[in-house]
Amino acid sequence: MFAMNSENLASYTLLTDLPPTRRQTRAAIAVVVTLLVAFSVVAPFSRRQAAALNAFFPSLDAIVLVTDLITAVLLYAQFSISRSRSSLILASGYFFTALIVIPHALTFSGAFSPTGLFGAGLQTGSWLFIFWHIGFAAALLAYAISKDMRGGLAAESAVVREIGWSVGIVVVLVCGITWLTTGGEALLPPIILDASRLSPFVIYPIWFTILITAAGLVILLFRRRSVLDLWLVVVAAVFIGELAFSGLLPAVRFSVGFYAGRVFSLVTSSIVLIVLLAEMTLLYVHLARSNTLLQRERHNKLMSMEAMAASISHELNQPLGAVLLNGESALMCLKATPPEIQDATEAVEDLVENAMHARAILNNLRSLFGEATLTRERVDLNTLSLEVLKTLRPYSQTRLDIKTELASGLPPVLGHKIQLQEVISNLIHNAVDAMNSIVGPRPLIVRTEREANNKIAFAVEDRGPGVSPQDTETIFDAFVTTKPDGMGLGLAISKMIVERHEGTLSVSSAIPHGAIFRVTLPAA
């Protein structure tokens, strides 16, 4: 009923600033229409005499005291944040209502004593009721007039001082009105003829209060900008209905209209409190959700940094490993008797090539993780595959049986050479790792072929344990690996690169066992 969208939440934090949604407007209209229907139904019977339930009024006043006091505290809190004079005035109005119902309940004739406590007379309770409603109507009108005025308070001490002055003035005012209606009762014109009849004079203060309320209602309708303004319009409408039931329609006390007016006063005192609690609860919920999203975003950023660090380690591990192996091979060749200069030269050349490859990987990290435009060139997959296979020279001593089935006359593909080389290198080295536990010859088949629709395919086939059907759905996800010391990034990065080249990367089972990883790319 009081929902707000995330855009409003991002721009506003106070009920005095939060613009009403369509749902809130419809809800306010529904409340007004419902109360108008209730008013229309009860109004014809408002003069009908009912039983005198004196104990009903102190109970009602106790409810008004609690609701208006909580509302006043919440509005004072709004003022401490917004520093708006209008919020201070409205909070003072609700605090005034909360305080004045205390003497009204205690001095009500027939409740605690025949004429009421504190030396009250027959007129005391009714005049306290009139002053109660005049005070609230005046606060409502003052709020409507001053709602566009902003206070210049900045220091926290100034806010506390303003609230203190407001509370003090209200307390003094209520005490003065209580004395006037008790000790100075004779100074006020009679509005009660006897225990059951109202004086014709009562319509004048009632009409005066209605005019003040109507003026505030009209101003709020034209200046309505916030949720609070919307529901104060509803409060003003209900307040006018309460006044009509209290002194215009019935001519006697304890009539149907008399009791209906007290029910309306409960609605009047509860509306703003319900809205404040509902909106503050929703603000808290949205704040909790926003905090959760911020924590999740922070976690995602940390995960992204972890993924980038892991990918750097993963991608550089292969060329740096090859650098180490080639360096060791060159040293062994140079230390041999006599030195094997040719083999040492080839090892050093491979070492330089591996170092350049590592530098190229570092230079291309932005294109891997960002939105940088790829520098595309014509790439021969056959040549690229043979370059990667040269890095498997150290494995030749471990019975690795490499077979190549490279299609002749294969057209090139258009892409980023270093990134495509990373894909081929990842797939070939993964195939070698998959056969580490195989006893005996370990066949590795690398093939290229031309497909229909101007497509070029590159495939790596091994005779390892293969990929289980349940792993084929997740094997290309980041941080998912089947190797005990794997990072789970090689296939994820390879898939990202292939898809950026408008290609596909898939896995299938080999016969009799093993796996086939297949890359399909458009020909240049």
MIVOKOL-476617 format. One record per atom (N, C-alpha, C): z, x, y. Coordinates in pm, whole numbers, plus 50000, padded with zeros to 5 digits. Example, Ala and Ser with C-alpha at 12.3 -4.5 7.8 and 13.67 -1.06 7.14 Angstrom:
BEGIN
507805131949431
507805123049550
507805132049670
507085128549775
507145136749894
507875129050003
# end
This chain:
BEGIN
500005008349880
500005000050000
500005008650125
500725019750119
500815028250236
500155041750209
499035041550137
498375054050099
497725060550219
497635073650214
496945081150319
496015090950252
494925094350318
494005103650257
494355117950295
493725127550225
494065141550245
493635146650381
492585140650439
492135144950573
493195141750676
493795129450665
494875125950759
496065135250741
496365138250616
497515146950590
497315160650651
496065165550646
495785178850698
495935179350850
495695167950917
495685167851063
496995162751122
497755154751048
498945148451105
500105150151008
501305151551063
502505152550982
503565142551023
503365135151131
504355125851182
503805111651178
504715102251156
504315088251152
503845083551289
504345090051395
503915086451530
502525091651563
501985100551480
500655106151503
499655101851396
500135098051280
499265094851167
498505081951192
497175082151199
496405069851223
496455060751101
496475047651121
496545038451005
495215038150930
495305036750799
494115035150717
493745020350711
492595017550655
492175003650640
493114995950549
493595002750446
494524996150353
495814992350425
496315001250508
497534998150584
497304986650681
496144986650746
495834975750840
495764962450766
495094962450650
495024950050571
496414945650526
497264955350488
498624951850445
499414945750560
499284951350681
499994945950797
499524931750829
498214929550822
497684916150847
498194906350742
498274910950618
498764902250510
500214898250533
501034907750581
502444904550609
502544894250720
501774896150828
501814886750941
501354872950897
500274872350821
499754859350775
500784852450686
501424860050597
502444854250508
503594848450588
504054855750688
505184850950769
504774839150858
503514838950903
503044827450980
503004814950893
502574816750769
502574805250677
503994800550654
504924809950633
506314806150612
506874799150736
506514804050854
506964797850978
506434783550989
505174781750955
504554768450964
505184758750865
505574763650750
506174754950649
507594750850689
508354760350744
509764757650776
509934750550909
509024753151005
509184747851142
509414732851147
508684724551070
508934710051079
510344705851038
511004714450957
512354710950909
513434718850981
513074725551092
514014734551157
515204727451217
515064714451253
516174707151315
517094700551213
516694701251086
517514694650983
518824702250967
519914694750971
521244700650962
521504705950821
522164717750813
522554723550684
524034726550689
524564731150574
525994734150566
526314746350652
527524746550707
527964757750790
528494768850701
527654778950677
528044790350593
528404802050683
529644801950734
530044812250830
530054826250769
530374827250640
530434840450575
529044846650560
527984838450573
526624843450558
526254853350668
526744850950788
526314858850904
526914872850906
528194875050874
528684888950864
527964896850755
527624890150645
526894897150538
525514901350588
524844892250658
523534895450715
523654906750816
524684906250901
524864916851000
525124930250933
525804930350819
526054942950749
524744949050699
523834940450651
522524945450606
521744951050724
521754943750835
521044948450955
521634961651003
522964962950999
523624975351039
523104987250959
523054985750826
522644996850740
521175000350762
520314990150760
518864992750773
518514998550909
519064992851016
518734997851150
519335011451177
520505014251120
521115027351139
520295038251070
519825035550949
518965045250878
517655047050953
517095035851001
515855036751078
516045045251203
517165043251272
517435051051393
517545065951361
518215069351251
518355083451213
516985089651185
516145082351112
514795087551081
513945089151207
514095079651300
513325080651424
513855091951513
515145094151513
515685105851584
515125118751524
514985118951391
514395130751326
512945132551368
512205121451380
510825122251427
510785127851570
511725123351652
511775128351790
512075143251795
512945147951707
513295162151708
512105171051676
511085165151609
509875172851577
508805170651683
508555157851717
507465154851809
507825156951955
509125156251988
509625157452126
509035146452214
508715135052155
508115123952228
509215114852279
509175111652409
510185102852468
510135089052406
508935084652370
508825071252311
509595070252180
509555080852100
510325080851974
511815080252003
512265087252107
513675086952144
514085072852188
513225066252267
513525052652314
513595042952198
512635043752105
512625034651990
513835037151900
514165049751879
515355052951799
516605047251864
516685048151997
517845042652069
517895027552054
516725020952053
516695006452035
517235002351899
516845009551795
517355006251661
518835009751649
519265020551715
520685023951712
521505013551787
520965008651897
521634997951973
521804985551885
520764981851813
520844970151725
521874972351615
521894984451557
522844987351450
524284986251499
524544990551623
525914990251673
526344976351717
525424968951780
525844956251839
526094945551733
525534947351613
525804937451509
527254938451460
527904949851487
529304951151443
530194941451520
530214941551654
531014931351724
530474917251701
529164915851679
528624902551653
529214896751525
529324905051421
529904900151295
531394897351310
532104906151382
533544904651392
533954893151484
533134889851581
533484879251676
532834865951643
532094865151532
531424852751499
532474842151465
532394830851533
533414820451515
533344814551375
534514813751312
534594807951179
534414817951068
534104830651100
533904840650994
535234847050957
535874854151052
537144860751024
538314853251087
537984844951187
538994836351249
538264824451310
538934814051344
538254802051398
537394805251519
537874814051607
537084817351727
536524831451724
536894839451624
536434853251616
537494863051661
537334875751620
538304886151653
538104891251795
538994900351838
538954906651970
539074896452084
539744885352058
539914875252162
538604868352197
537694867452103
536384861352128
536524846352146
535584840852221
535544826452240
534354820352169
534094807852199
533004800652135
531644806652169
531504812152291
530214817252336
529954831852295
530994839052250
530874853552230
529774857352132
529804851552013
528834855151910
527394852451952
527204840752018
525844837252059
525334846252171
526204849752267
525764858852372
525514872952320
526324877352224
526044890352161
524684890152091
524354878752031
523034877151968
521924878452073
522124872052189
521124872652296
520964886952347
522094893752376
522014907452424
521404916852319
521734914352194
521164922052082
519644921652090
519084909552105
517634908152101
516974912452231
517664910252343
517104915252470
517024930652467
518084937052417
518094951652410
516984957052323
516774951052206
515724955952117
514344953352178
514164941452238
512864938252300
512574947952414
513584951352492
513394960952601
513014974752547
513654978952437
513324991952376
511904991952324
511484980652266
510114979552213
509094980552326
509364973552436
508474974152552
508434988152613
509604994452625
509655008052680
508895017852591
509005016052461
508245024652369
506755022952390
506315010352402
504885007752419
504355013752549
505165013252655
504725018652783
504695033852783
505685040052719
505845054552727
505255062052609
504575055252517
504145061852394
503105072752418
502375072052529
501365082352558
501925093552643
503215092552680
503835103152759
504485113252665
504255125952694
504825136652613
505925143652691
507055145652622
508155152652687
507895167552692
508595174252783
508425188552797
509505196552728
510225190452634
511325197352568
510775208052475
511385219652478
510945230452389
512105235852308
513235238152373
514365244052305
515055233852214
515605238952104
516315230152011
517545224152078
518215231652164
519395226552232
519055214752321
517855214752382
517445203552468
517255190952385
516705192252265
516525180552177
517875174952138
518805183452098
520135178852059
520825172152177
520655177852295
521275172052414
520705158152444
519395156652432
518765143652457
519265133252358
519345136952230
519845127552129
521295124052157
522085134152196
523495131552228
523645121952344
522855123852450
522895114652564
522465100552521
521455099752437
520985086652391
522075079352315
522715086252222
523775080052143
524935076052233
525315084752326
526425081552415
526145069452502
524945068652559
524585057252644
524605044252564
524085044752441
524055032552359
525475028152326
526345037552291
527735034052257
528415027752378
528265033652496
528885028152617
528305014252647
526995012752631
526364999852659
526864989052565
526994992152437
527484982252341
528944978752371
529734988852403
531134985952438
531224977152562
530394979852661
530404971652783
529974957352755
528944955652673
528484942052640
529554934852560
530234941952469
531294935652389
532424930952480
532814939252577
533864934852670
533404922852752
532124923152799
531614912252881
531624899052806
531274899452678
531184886952600
532534882352545
533534890852555
534874886752509
535794884552628
536194895252691
537094893852806
536434887252926
535124889252942
534434883253057
533584871453017
533964864652911
533164853352862
532984842752970
533994840853054
533924830553157
532864833553261
532424846353270
531404849953367
530004846053323
529844842853196
528524839753140
528354824653130
527154819553156
526914805053142
527014800952996
527494788952968
527644784652828
526284782052763
526124787152643
524914784252566
525244776752438
526574774652413
527024766652299
527894755452355
527524742952320
528304731452369
529544729352287
529404730252155
530544729152065
530204736651937
530944734451833
530774742151710
529424740251645
528694729551681
527424726851611
526234725451706
526444723451836
525324720551926
525034732252021
523734734352045
523284744452139
523084738252277
523334746252380
523114741552517
521634742552552
521104733252634
519704734352677
519424747452753
520494753652806
520304766152881
519814777552791
520044776452660
519734787452570
518264791052571
517404781452606
515974784352600
515564794752705
516324796152813
515934805552919
516094820152875
517254824252823
517324838252774
516404840552654
516204829852573
515294831452457
513864833652506
513424825552601
512074827152654
511924840652725
512954844952794
512914857852861
512724869152759
513444868252648
513314878452543
511944877852479
511414865652458
510084864252399
509024870452490
509154868152622
508184873952715
508214889152712
509394895052707
509494909652697
508824914652569
509124907752458
508544911752329
507034910152329
506554898952386
505104896552390
504404907052474
505024911452584
504434921952666
504304934952586
505354938352513
505274950252427
504224948752318
504114936652262
503114934052157
501704936052209
501424930752327
500074932052385
499744946752414
500694953952471
500444968152501
500194975952372
500974973052269
500794980052141
499434976852079
498994964452096
497694960852040
496564968852105
496674971152235
495634978652306
495784993752290
497014998352270
497245012852259
497545017152116
497325008452022
497685011351883
496855023151830
497565033951796
496885045851746
497505051451619
498715047351586
499405053451473
499885042651376
500335047351260
500915038351160
502135031251217
502965038551289
504155032551348
503775021551447
502775023951529
502325013651625
501875001051551
501125002951443
500624991451366
501774982751317
502784989151258
503864981151200
504844976151306
504894982551420
505694976951530
505044964351585
503724963351579
503054950851614
503524939651520
503624942951390
504134933051294
505584929551326
506384939651358
507784937151393
507874927851514
507064930451617
507104921951736
506724907551704
505724905651619
505304892051582
506414884751506
507054891751411
508154885551336
509344883051428
509574892151521
510684890951615
510534878351700
509324875351745
509074863151822
509344850851738
508934851251610
509234840051521
510714838151502
511444849251490
512904848351476
513534841751600
513064845551718
513614839851842
513304824951852
512094821151809
511734806951813
512644798751723
512934804251605
513834797151514
515274796951566
515644807151642
517044808351683
517424799751802
516474796651893
516904789052009
515904779252065
514634779652019
513644770552074
513464758151989
513264759751860
512974748251773
514224740151741
515304746351690
516484738151659
517344735751783
518004724451786
518934721451894
520374722251847
520564724851721
521914725451664
522064738451587
523284742751575
523584754451493
523634750651346
523504760451260
523564758651115
522514748751065
521364748751132
520244740651086
519344749250996
518304743050941
517344750350858
516664761350940
516274757951063
515654767951150
516624779051187
517894775551206
518904785251240
519034795951132
519074791551005
519134800950893
517814808450875
516694801550899
515394808250886
515264819550986
515804817651108
515774828351206
516534840651159
517654838751089
518424850051039
517674857250927
516924849850847
516104856150742
515004864650807
514414859150914
513394866750986
513974879551046
515244879051088
515864891051145
516014902051039
516234897950914
516264907750805
514904914650789
513854906650795
512504912350785
512234921750902
512644917551022
512434925851141
513104939451128
514324939551078
515064952151069
514604960850953
513874955150857
513514962650736
512124968750741
511214963150821
509804967250814
509624981950845
510114986550958
509905000450997
510605009950900
511775006150851
512465014650754
511645016250628
511095005350576
510275006150454
509055014950477
508405013050593
507215021150623
507585035850637
508685038750707
509115052650723
509385059150588
510125052250503
510455057950372
509205059550286
508305049550290
507085050450210
506205061950255
505975063150385
505095073650435
505715087450419
507025088450439
507675101450420
507645105550273
507775095950184
507665098950041
506265103850007
505255097050063
503875101350038
503605115050098
504145117550216
503995130850275
504625141550187
505785138250129
506435147850039
505595150149914
505015139249860
504175140549740
502955149249771
502305146549885
501135154549921
501525169049950
502705170950008
503165184550033
503395191949902
504005184849805
504235191049674
502915194449607
501935185249617
500625187949558
499945199549628
500035199949761
499425210949835
500055224249797
501375224149779
502045236449738
501585240749600
501405230949509
500905234049375
499505239849382
498655234049467
497295239149481
497285253249540
498195255749637
498275269149693
498715279349589
499695275349506
500145284249400
499025286849299
498265276049269
497155277549174
496065286549233
495795284649364
494775293049428
495225307649429
496505309849456
497025323549453
496885329449313
497205321349212
497075326149074
495615329149042
494705320449089
493285322749062
492795335549129
493285338049252
492885350349319
493385362549244
494635361749195
495145372849116
494345374648988
493965363248925
493145363948804
491785369948836
491215366448953
489915372048990
490025387149010
491115391449075
491305405849094
491485412748959
492245406148869
492445411848737
491125412548661
490315401748675
489015401548606
488095412448660
488105414448791
487235424748849
487685438548803
489015440948805
489505453948760
489175456248613
489345445548532
489025446948390
487545449048367
486705442248447
485265443848429
484815457848469
485425463448576
485095477148615
485445486648500
486665484748446
487065493148334
486135491448215
485775478848189
484905476148073
483525482148091
482935480148209
481565484848231
481495500048240
482515506348296
482485520948309
482925528048182
483555520648092
484065526847971
482945533047888
481815525747878
480715530647794
480055543147854
479595542947980
478975555248033
479945566948042
481215564348073
482185575348079
482465580847940
482475571947839
482625576647702
481445585247659
480255580847701
479065588847670
479095602147743
479595602147867
479735614747942
480655624247866
481775619147816
482715627547743
482085633247616
481395624447540
480775629047416
479685639347443
478845636747542
477785646247574
478345659447627
479435658447704
480055670747752
480615679047637
481275672347542
481795679447425
480655685447342
479575677847328
478425682847251
477825695247318
477705694847453
477165706347525
478045718647507
479385716647512
480295727947492
480165733747352
480075724747253
479935729547116
478645737547099
477555732547160
476285739647149
476345753347217
477025754047331
477115766747404
478035776647334
479045771647261
479975780647192
479455785247056
478365778647012
477815782446882
477265796746888
477175803146769
476635816746759
475385816546669
474215818646726
473925820246870
473995806846941
474115806547075
474175793747150
472915785347129
473135772347114
472015763047096
471635757447234
470835765347303
470525762347443
469765749147456
468805746547367
468005734447377
468875722047361
469715721947258
470595710347235
471595708747349
472095719947400
473035719247512
472365713547636
471105717647656
470375712447772
470175697447761
469805692647641
469615678247622
470935670747642
472035676447595
473335669847612
473725669047759
473445679847834
473775679747977
472895669848051
471595669248013
470705659348076
471195645248050
471625642547924
472195629247894
473475626947974
474265637447991
475515636148069
475205632148213
474225638848273
473835635548411
473345621248419
472565617148320
472035603448319
473165593248306
474145596548221
475295587448207
476105586648336
476265597748405
477005597648533
476275589348637
474935590748641
474155582648735
474255567848699
474315565048570
474465551148526
475815545548573
476865553648560
478175549148606
478175546348757
477535555248833
477455553148977
476665540449010
475595537948934
474815525748956
475635513248927
476505513948827
477365502448797
478295499648914
478885510048969
479775508049084
479015502449204
477795506949223
477005502149337
476565487649321
476575482849198
476075469349173
477185459249145
478435463149167
479525453649144
479425441649237
478975443949360
478855432749454
477865422349404
476755426949349
475765417449298
476255410349174
477185416649100
477745410048983
478725399149021
479585401649123
480665392349155
480425384649283
479425387849360
479175380949485
477885373249482
477445369649602
476215361949617
475105370549677
475215383749662
474205392549720
472855390349654
471785391849730
470445390049676
470095401849586
469625398649464
469265409049368
467965415849410
467935429249395
466695436649416
465945436849283
464915428749272
464205427149144
463015436749137
462755440949015
461615449548987
461085446048848
459925451648815
459335449248683
460025458548583
460625452648481
461425460148384
460815458548245
460595469748178
460085469748040
461275469447945
461455458547871
462595457347781
462525467447666
461315470947623
461185481047516
461735494447562
461315498747681
461805511547734
463295511147758
463775499947812
465205498547840
466015498947711
465515492847605
466215492747477
466315506847420
465215514547429
465225528247376
466185537047456
466275534747588
467215542547668
468645539947625
468955527347597
470315524047554
470585529847415
469585529347326
469785534347190
470045549347189
469575556447292
469835570747299
471335573547310
472085564047369
473525566047382
474265564747250
473545560347146
474185558747015
474045571346930
473605582346990
473435594646913
474725599046845
475895597846911
477125601946842
477415593646717
476875581346708
477145572946592
476265576446473
475245584946495
474315587946386
474995595146270
476145601446297
476855608446193
477765599046114
477845586446151
478705576946080
477875566646005
476735570845952
475865562645867
475415549945937
475125550546065
474575539346139
473055539446121
472535528746064
471105527746035
470435519146142
469805525946238
469195518746352
467735516146321
467345503546333
465955499646314
465465492446440
464295495946484
463705489546602
462455482046563
462355470046611
461165461746589
460695457046727
460075466246799
459685463746937
458235459246941
457985447747003
456635442347009
455765450947099
454555453847053
453615461847133
452945453047237
452585459147348
451925451747455
452815441247518
454125443647514
455075433847568
455025434047720
454795422747785
454785422547933
456195424847987
456325430248107
457655432548164
458295419548213
459585420548239
460305409448302
460635413648444
460905403848528
461255406448667
462765405048682
463435416148716
464875415348725
465485428148778
466805428648773
467585439948820
467785449348701
467215461148710
467175470048593
468565473748545
469465477648635
470795482248594
471565470848526
471455458748580
472165447548520
471605444048383
470295444048370
469695441248238
470045452248139
470135464448186
470555475348099
471995473248051
472845467848140
474215464848101
474255454247991
473395444248002
473355433747900
472965439747765
471895447347763
471425453347637
472495462747581
473095470847669
474135480147624
475335472847566
475775461947632
476905454147581
476605448447443
475415442747426
475075436447298
474965446847187
474345458347216
474185468547112
475535474547075
476355477847172
477655483847141
478585473747074
478475461047111
479265450847040
478855449946894
477535451246867
477065450846728
477585462746649
477605474546713
478145486346646
479635484446617
480385479446716
481815477146696
482075466946587
481195456846575
481385446446474
481285451946334
480605463546316
480415469246182
481345480946155
482375482646235
483295493946215
484005493146080
484255481046035
484995479445909
484085479045787
482785480345806
481835479745694
481815493345623
481965492945492
481865505045409
480435506545362
479855518145382
478465520345344
477555519645462
476245518945436
475275518545546
475515506445637
475285508945765
475495498245863
474205496245940
473385486645897
472085484545963
472255477746098
471555482746199
471505476846332
470035474846367
469655462546391
468265459346418
468135455046563
467235461746634
466935458146772
465475454146778
465235442046828
463855437346829
463545430646963
462275431446998
461755424047113
460525416447067
460255405347128
459085397347091
458725388147206
457525383347197
457015374247299
457115359947246
457595350747327
457745336847289
456785328247369
456755315547332
455915306047405
456465303847545
455685297347628
456055294247767
456355306747849
455615317547816
455705329947894
457135335347896
457775335547780
459135340547766
459145353447685
460085362247718
460295374747646
461685374347585
461795377847456
463075377347386
463505391247345
464785393847358
465415406147310
466555401947218
466625407747098
467635403747001
468275416046939
469585414746909
470345425146839
470975418646716
470705424546599
471195419046473
472055429446404
473225425046357
474115434146284
474495427946151
475145435946067
475605431245937
477135431345931
477725427746043
479175426846048
479675413645992
480935410046021
481495397445969
480875385046032
480165386646142
479545375046206
480495367646298
480015356746352
480795348346444
481015334846378
482265330646368
482575317846304
482065306346390
481765294846328
481245283446405
482175279146519
483505279846497
484415275646603
484445285446719
484065298146695
484055307946803
482775307746884
481705301746832
480435301746905
480525293847035
481485284447047
481625276447168
482335284047280
483155293847242
483995300547342
483735315547353
482855320947270
482715335447265
482185341247396
481495332947475
480955337747604
481895335047721
483095329647693
484065327247799
484785340347833
485235341247959
485965353248002
487295354447929
487665366647895
488935370047829
489035364347688
487915360547628
487885356347489
487215367447409
487925372947311
487395384047234
487835382847089
487015388246999
487355388646856
487745402746814
487725412246910
488085425946878
489555428346915
490285435746832
491725437546860
491995444846990
491095453447035
491305460847160
490305456947267
489655445347251
488655441047347
489265434147467
488515434147577
488955427247699
488395413247710
487355410147635
486755396847644
485925394747768
485355405447824
484575404247946
483105407747927
482785415647824
481405420247807
480415408947792
480675399747700
479745388647679
479745379047796
480915377047861
480975368147977
480135373648091
480235386748116
479435392848222
477955392648185
477655395248057
476255395048012
475645381248031
476395370947997
475875357348014
475645354248161
476555358748248
476395356348391
475135363348442
474905375648398
473725383048443
472455376248396
472425372348267
471225366048211
470915352948284
471935344948310
471705332248379
471235334448522
471685345148588
471185348148722
469725352648718
469295357048602
467885360548584
467085348948525
467675336848532
467025324548485
466695325148337
467575331948262
467385332848118
468525326548042
468525328547910
469575322947823
470085333847729
471345332747692
471975341747595
472645333147489
472295335347363
472815327147254
473195335947136
473935329947042
474345337046922
474065328046802
473675334246691
473435327046566
473835336046450
473905330346332
474305337846213
473105344946152
473355357046104
472315364746035
472425362445884
471375365745813
471335364145667
471265378145604
472135381545506
473125372845440
474415371245519
474705380545611
475905379345695
475655387545821
476475385445917
476315392146045
476005382246156
475625387646272
475355379346389
474095384246459
473425374946524
472245378046604
472485372946746
472515382146841
472625378346981
471235379447042
470825368747109
469435367747155
469405364647304
468615372747377
468415370747520
466965366547541
466775355747616
465435351047649
465285351147800
464215358047847
463975359347991
462535355648022
462265350548141
460875347748178
460125360748206
458865361248161
458035372948186
457685373748335
457405385948380
457055387748521
455695381448548
# end
